[in-house]
Amino acid sequence: MTVDQNRRPIGQRNRFYATYLTRVLSNAGVSPNLISFTSVIFAALAGACLFASGIAQGGGDRTMLLLGGALFCQLRLLANMLDGMVAVEAGKGSPDGLIWNELPDRFADIFILVGAGYGVAATGMFDATLGWAAAVFAVMTAYVREVGKAAGAPADFSGPMAKPHRMFWLTIAALISIFDPYIGPAAARILDWGYVNDSGKGVFIAFALWLILMGAIATTFGRAARALAFLRKV
């Protein structure tokens, strides 16, 4: 398989800001592996913000934490894009680059989703196992892709809940959660979750975690089915 077949298709790679940042990082001597490591730092900060938003008491503090969670989720994705661009487009790849490209991503998923799960648990709505379950199947989506690729199938980056989709829904949930005091209780009643407090706090992040969990399960089995179908034809 070619390099392009093994890379996630990302339309943002052709944008000016992406090529500019790639050039700046390359000229500064920043390695793709360091950028990959940075994505884990962003993910840990996102998870910490989402967790802390569940225990924050002040509205202002919670708003800043939710904005931070959304921002760091997107910075994680930016780092994930730039590490590949510096490696391929700027020609800075290394023999161990494939490991650095994949392994940090798995830790990043765990930090973000588990952090969000504990934040939801702090509101008393769901147990933290929701975040752990979402993290397990997020990792499984990548595991199935890599196993299929090792067996000779094309790298499958399809959804419905691939990494960009997971970060999109968590980012949107974090931003909407700023308005939890106004629309959260009504949303909880519509979802009929037996919400245990009147603040509405955490309902949209909980919904995003359920969506990610169900979508990641579908993605895992969908990728496995496509890999098996391809290999049977070979």
C-alpha positions in Angstrom: 0.0 0.0 0.0 1.2 3.5 -0.7 1.7 6.2 1.9 -1.5 8.0 0.9 -3.5 4.8 1.3 -2.2 4.6 4.9 -3.1 8.3 5.8 -6.4 9.5 7.0 -7.9 11.7 4.3 -8.1 15.3 5.8 -9.2 18.1 3.6 -7.6 20.7 6.0 -4.2 19.6 4.8 -4.5 21.9 1.8 -5.5 25.0 3.7 -3.0 27.8 4.0 -2.8 27.7 7.8 -1.9 24.0 7.7 0.9 24.4 5.1 2.2 27.5 6.9 2.4 25.8 10.3 4.0 22.7 8.6 6.7 25.0 7.1 7.2 26.8 10.4 7.6 23.6 12.5 9.9 22.0 9.9 12.1 25.1 9.7 12.2 25.2 13.5 13.5 21.6 13.6 10.4 20.3 15.4 10.2 16.5 14.9 6.9 14.8 14.0 7.4 12.5 17.0 7.4 15.6 19.3 4.2 16.9 17.7 2.6 13.5 18.3 3.6 13.6 21.9 2.2 17.1 22.2 -1.2 15.8 21.0 -1.3 13.6 24.2 -0.6 16.7 26.3 -3.5 18.5 24.6 -5.7 15.4 25.2 -4.8 15.2 28.9 -5.6 18.9 29.3 -9.0 18.4 27.5 -9.8 15.4 29.7 -8.8 17.4 32.8 -11.0 20.3 31.8 -14.0 18.1 31.0 -13.6 16.4 34.4 -13.2 19.6 36.3 -16.3 21.1 34.6 -18.3 18.4 36.3 -17.2 19.4 39.8 -16.9 23.2 39.2 -19.4 25.2 41.3 -19.1 28.7 39.8 -20.7 29.4 36.4 -17.7 31.4 35.2 -15.2 28.7 36.2 -17.3 26.0 34.5 -17.6 28.1 31.3 -13.8 28.5 31.1 -13.3 24.8 31.7 -15.8 23.8 29.0 -14.2 26.3 26.6 -10.8 24.8 27.5 -12.1 21.3 26.9 -13.4 22.2 23.4 -10.2 24.1 22.5 -7.8 21.3 23.6 -9.9 18.6 21.7 -9.3 20.7 18.6 -5.7 21.2 19.3 -5.3 17.5 19.7 -6.7 17.1 16.2 -4.4 19.9 14.8 -1.4 18.2 16.3 -2.5 14.8 14.8 -2.7 16.4 11.4 0.6 18.4 11.7 2.7 15.4 12.8 1.9 13.6 9.5 2.4 16.7 7.4 5.8 17.4 8.9 6.7 13.8 8.5 5.5 13.4 4.9 5.2 16.8 3.2 8.3 18.2 4.9 10.2 15.0 4.6 11.0 14.7 8.4 9.8 11.2 8.9 11.8 8.6 10.9 11.9 4.8 11.1 9.9 4.9 14.4 7.4 7.4 13.1 4.6 4.9 12.6 4.6 4.0 16.3 4.6 7.6 17.3 1.8 8.3 14.9 -0.5 5.6 16.3 0.4 4.9 20.0 -0.1 8.5 21.4 -3.5 8.6 19.7 -4.7 5.7 21.8 -3.6 7.4 25.0 -5.2 10.7 23.8 -8.6 9.0 23.3 -8.5 7.5 26.7 -7.5 10.7 28.5 -10.3 12.7 26.8 -13.1 10.2 27.0 -12.4 8.9 30.5 -12.0 12.5 31.8 -15.4 13.4 30.3 -16.8 10.3 31.9 -15.6 11.2 35.3 -16.9 14.7 34.8 -20.4 13.3 34.0 -20.1 11.0 37.0 -19.4 13.9 39.3 -22.9 15.3 38.4 -24.5 12.1 39.7 -26.1 11.3 36.3 -24.0 8.3 35.1 -21.2 6.1 36.4 -17.7 6.8 35.1 -17.9 3.5 33.3 -19.6 5.3 30.4 -16.4 7.2 29.7 -14.3 4.0 30.0 -16.6 2.1 27.7 -16.4 4.9 25.1 -12.6 4.9 25.4 -12.4 1.1 25.0 -14.3 1.2 21.7 -12.5 4.3 20.5 -9.3 2.3 20.8 -10.9 -0.7 19.2 -11.7 1.3 16.1 -8.0 1.9 15.5 -7.0 -1.6 16.6 -9.3 -3.2 14.0 -8.0 -0.8 11.3 -4.4 -1.7 12.1 -5.1 -5.5 12.3 -6.9 -5.3 8.9 -4.0 -3.4 7.4 -1.4 -5.8 8.7 -3.4 -8.7 7.1 -3.4 -6.9 3.8 -6.6 -4.9 3.7 -6.7 -1.2 3.0 -6.4 1.2 5.9 -10.0 2.0 6.8 -10.6 5.4 8.3 -14.3 5.4 7.8 -17.0 6.2 10.5 -19.6 6.6 11.6 -17.4 7.5 14.7 -13.8 7.8 13.6 -11.4 10.1 15.6 -12.5 13.4 13.9 -16.1 12.5 14.5 -15.5 11.8 18.2 -13.7 15.1 18.7 -16.4 16.9 16.8 -19.2 15.6 19.0 -17.3 16.2 22.3 -16.4 19.7 21.2 -20.0 20.6 20.3 -21.2 19.0 23.6 -18.7 21.1 25.6 -19.8 24.3 23.9 -23.5 23.6 24.3 -22.9 22.6 27.9 -22.1 26.2 28.7 -25.9 26.7 28.5 -26.7 23.7 30.7 -28.5 25.8 33.4 -30.9 27.0 30.8 -31.6 24.0 28.6 -30.0 21.1 30.4 -33.0 20.1 32.7 -35.4 20.2 29.7 -33.0 18.0 27.7 -32.7 15.5 30.5 -36.5 15.3 30.8 -36.8 14.7 27.0 -34.1 11.9 27.2 -35.9 10.5 30.3 -32.6 9.8 32.1 -34.0 10.3 35.6 -31.7 13.2 36.1 -30.8 13.7 39.8 -30.1 17.4 40.0 -31.8 20.6 38.8 -28.7 22.3 37.3 -28.8 20.4 34.0 -25.0 20.1 34.3 -23.4 17.4 32.2 -26.4 16.2 30.2 -25.0 17.1 26.8 -21.5 15.7 27.5 -23.3 12.5 28.7 -25.3 12.4 25.5 -22.1 12.8 23.4 -20.4 9.9 25.3 -23.4 7.7 24.6 -23.3 8.7 20.9 -19.5 8.1 20.7 -19.9 4.7 22.4 -22.7 3.5 20.1 -20.9 5.0 17.0 -17.6 3.5 17.9 -19.1 0.1 18.4 -20.7 0.4 14.9 -17.4 1.7 13.5 -15.4 -1.2 15.0 -17.7 -3.9 13.6 -18.1 -2.1 10.3 -14.3 -1.8 9.7 -13.9 -5.5 10.7 -16.6 -6.6 8.3 -15.0 -4.6 5.4 -11.5 -5.9 6.1 -12.8 -9.5 6.2 -14.8 -9.0 3.0 -11.7 -7.6 1.2 -9.4 -10.3 2.4 -11.8 -13.0 1.3 -11.6 -11.6 -2.2 -7.8 -11.7 -2.4 
